[in-house]
């Protein structure tokens, strides 16, 4: 008897629950992947909650499921972000949250569903994976599939790249990750020389984030973030509500002594934000806080040995003052003193040549690539 393949739109809470739950079954039960760090289910519910997530105030999302003989075999979402159209390119849709068994028929059915939905909405191109926007998790891992990934970066099985390419998707942009293992590699003397010059500048002050006044710090950083990254080729500015929503999510993840604000003449000029790699804990929890997950989080944070420098931004008018070198070096030296074993700098656009050149001159090796794909909608 032939297999039956059915694609359906997610329309009910029950179907959304199946959409959210599918990766947990795929990675843990079918693939038995030891590296996939399941996101907290409670966070995933908020991510797709139209009432709680401010992203939906300027975007439309349609989730799809594919079932083989009645059992869920894959998922995908089509996404249209009005702010991308306003600030970057009109008539472009995203596809995101793609997960599938290793089967072209299943994957192609998902890609067709998202593409047909976007085409019916008048879109001319579709790009992805992007979950939910370019300010969130984006790209598909291209290499180095072993080891628990850093927090808030993509992870996927190796066969995904073949499924995407076979359907006709082509490269849109690559994003890079750089890794420093503190026991193996040292930063170059050049970064220390540049940072030493910056430290002598009496106009420049650098200090760790004040977590006791966290929301004041967030308010201070909001304008800088959008200004510092606005020239990145895929950056779409946060709305105020989105920025505050993101800051709430990051509060527990921030490593305070490795997160810095830089001031020039008393004005905020740069920022770096380093996150605990909570995936070291999540990989053991399968997305559940109860009954023991909450204790793993509360008591395990200070034992985390890997961190991710997730945000490094300096306003254009201050980029020749060595602030970026000072932020990276302070993070590295204090991280070593704290017992950090590895620090990742990611995810960096392939055309962000100023930062890429600096990192490579400073001796930071590139180790992972995440690709965003595109396809024209005929």
N, C-alpha and C positions, 0 to 999 in steps of 0.2 A: 504493500500500500504506500502511495506517494506521500511524502511529507506535505503538510499544509503550512504555508507561511502567511501570516496576517499582520499588517501594519495598522496601528490605530492611534488616534490622537488621545492624549491624556486629557480627560475632561472632569474626572471626579477625584475626591480625596483618596479613594481606594486605589485608583490608577496611579495617582501621584506617589502614594506610598510604595507601590511596586516599582515605579521609576527610580525613587530614591534608594530602594533596597537592592536593586539588581547588582550593582558593583560589589557589594558585600558577599553575595553568593558567588559571583564570577571569580573574584580574586582568591577568596578563601577556600571555597568548596571545589570549583571546577579546575582552576589553574593551580591551586595550592601554592600561591606565590608568597614567599616568606618576607618580601620587601615592601609590599603595598601596605601603607599606613592608613587604615580606615579613618576617614574624618568622623567627627562626632555626629551622630544621627540628629541630635538636637540642633546643631549648627546647620546641617543640610536642610532641615525643615524650615528654618528661618530664611535660608538662601532662596527658597522657592515660594516663600510666603509673600503674596502680593500686597498684603497689608503692612507687613513689618519691614520689608526691604525697599528702601527708597529708589533703587534702580528702576523699578517698574513704573515709576511716575513719568519716565520719559522713554520707556522701552516696551516692546511687545515680545512675549516669549510663548512658543508653542512646543510642548514636549510630545515625543512620539515613543511608542513601544512597538517592538516586533516580537511576535510569538510564533514559535514552531510547535505544532501539535499541541497548542494550548499553553505551553510553558514559555515564559519570557526569555528571549535569546539575545536581546540588545535594546539599546535606547539611544536617543539623540534629541537635541532641542534646536529649533530654529529661533533666531534672535534678531530683532530689528531695533537698533538703538538710534533714536532721533538725534541724540547729541553727536554721534559719529557722523551723521549726515550733515550736521551744522558745522562741525569743526574740522572734519577730514574729507569724507567723500560721500556724495549722495548715492542713494539706490544700491547700497551694499548691505547685505545681511551677514550674520555670523551663523556658523553651526557650532554647537558646544555640547558638553556632557556626553560625548560619544563613548559608548562602551559596547563591545560585541564579542560573541564567541568567535573563534577562528574559522569563519565561514563567509566566503564572498557573497553568497546569495543573501545572507542576513545583513551584512554590512551595506551592500548596494541598495537594499530595500530601505535602509535607514537614510542613506545619503540622498536617495531619490525623494523620500518623504520631506526632508528638510528643504531640498532644492525646489521641489514643486510648490511647497508652501510659500517660500520666499518669492518665487517667480509670480505666483498669483497675487502677491502684494506689490508687484511692480518693481522688484529688485532686479538688477542686472548682473551682479556678482555675489558670490558667497565665499566667505573666508572663515578659517577656523583651524583647529578647535580654539574657541574663546569662551570661557566660563566665568562670568556672564559678559564681561566687557574687557577691554584692553587694560583696565585698572585692576582686574582680578587675575585668575589663573589662565594662562594662554600658552598655546603651543603643544607639540607632541614630541616626546623624548625620542631622540634619534640614535643614541649610543649609550653605552655604559649602564646596563639594566640591572646590575647587581649592587646591592647595598640599599639601605633605607634612605629614601629621598629626603631632602630638606623640606621644611614646612612651607606650604603655599606655593609649591612648584609642581609642574605636571609629572605624572608617572603613568606609564602604560606598558603593556606587553610589547615585545619586539615586533610581533606580527601586524600590529596596527599600521605601521608605515606602509607595508605592502598592500593592505586593504585600501588605504586612502589613495595611493598612487595608481592602483589598478582601476579605480573608478574614474580616473582622469584628473584628479587634483594635482596641482603643481605648486612649487615653492612660491610663497609670498614673501616671507621674511624669516630669518633665523634669529634666535636669541641665545646668548651664551651664558654659561655659568663658569666661574673661576673658583678654584679651591686651594686653600692653604692648609696643609697639615703641619701643625706647629712643631712637631717633633722631627719633620723631614726637611722642610724648606724654610728658608729665611727670606725676609724681604730684602731687596737690594739696598746697597748703600745710597743709591740715588734718592730714594724716597726719604731716607733719614736726613740727607742734606737739605732737601727741599723743605721738609717739615721743620728742621732746625732754623732755617731762615724765617719761616712763617712765625715760629714761636717768638722771635725777636721783635716782631712787628707790634708796637704798643697799641696800635689801632685795633688789633685782633684779640678777641677773647673766645675761648672754647670751654664749655662746661658740660657735665652730664645732665641728662634730663632730670627734672625735679618731679618725682612721682607723687609727692604730697600735694603738688599744685598741677596735677596732670592736665586738667581741662583748661587751665590758663595756658599751659604749654601748647596744647593742641590748637587753641585759638591763635596763638602766635605763629604756629607753623603752617596753618591752612593756606594763607596767601602765598607763602614761599613755595609750597609744594607745586601749586598750579603754575607759578611763574618759572620755577626752575626747570620743569619738564615740558613746557609748552612747545618747544622746538623739536622734541622727539617725534619721529615720523608717524608713530601710532598712538600718541598720547591724546586722550580726550579728557578735558578738565572735569574734576569732581564737582558735583553740586554741593552746597553747604550741608544738606542732609546726608548725602552719601559720605562725605568726609567724616562727619561726626559718627555715623554708623560704623565706618571702618575703624575709627579711633577706639570705639568701644570694644570692637573685636580684638584689637591689638593690645589692649591694656595689660592683660595677663601674660601675653607672649613676649613683651619687650624685656630685654636684658638692660636694666637701668644703668648699670655702670659701664655699658658698652654702647650707649645711645647718647649722641652729643648734639648740642646746638652751638653754632659758631656765630659770633657777632662782630661786626666791623663798625666802629664808632657808635656802639650801642644798638645798632640795627641788626636784626637777624639776617645773616648772609648765607648760611649753609646748615645742613642737617644730615645726620646719619642715624639710621635706625637698625638695630641688631635684634634678632628674634631668637628665643630658645627654639631648638629643633624638637618641638613636642612630638614629632613623628617617632622619636625614639621610644616614647611612651605609648602613642596611639597604635603602633604596630602590634602591641600586646592586648589591646582592648576591644578590637572589632567594632569600634564606634559607640560603645555603651559606657555611660558613666556609672551605672549600677550593675552589680552590687559593690564592685571593688575599684572601678575606674576612677571614681572621684578621689580615692585615696592615692592612687598612682599619680594623679596630677598634683595633688596638694603636697605630697612628700617627695615626688620624683623630680620636680623642676630643678632643684639645686644640684642634682646629680647628672643633669644633661651635659654631655661633653662636646656636642657640636652646635654651632650657631650659624645663623644666616644673616649677613649684612644685606638687608632687603631694600633699603632706600639710602641713596647717597646723592644729595642734590646741593648744588651751589648756584646762587643767582649769577646770571651772565656777567654782570658788571664787576664781580669779585673773583672771577675764575683764574686770574693770573697771580693770585696771592698765596698759592700753595695750601689753600684751605682743604681741598680734597685729599692731598697727601697727609695733612695733619690728622684729618678725621680717620683715614684708613690706618695710619700708624698708631694712633691712640687706641683704636679698636683692637688692633693686633697685639700691641704690648700689654694692654690691660687684660686681654683675653688669655694670653699666655700666663700671666701672673695668676689668673683666676682658675687655671687648669683646663682651659679649652683645648681640645685635641685637633679640631678642624673648624675652619670658618669658610663659608661659601659666600661669594659675591654674585648675586644673580637677581633678576634675569635681565641681561644687557643686550639691547638691540645691536644687530650686526653693523648698522650704519652709525652707531654712536662711537665714531672713531676717536674723538678726544679721550673718552674714558677707556676704551679698549687699548689705545696706545699707551696711556699712563699705566694701566694695570700690568701690561706685558713688559714695559720698561722697568717696573718696580719688582718684577720677578714673580708675579702671580700667574700660575699656569691655568690655561683653559682646559676644562675636562668634560663638559656636557653641552649638547646643543638641543634646543627646542625649536621645532619648526611650525610656523603658521602657513597653511596652504590656501590656495584660491582656485576658483573655477568660475568660468563665465556661464551665465544662465541663458541658454539659447532660447 
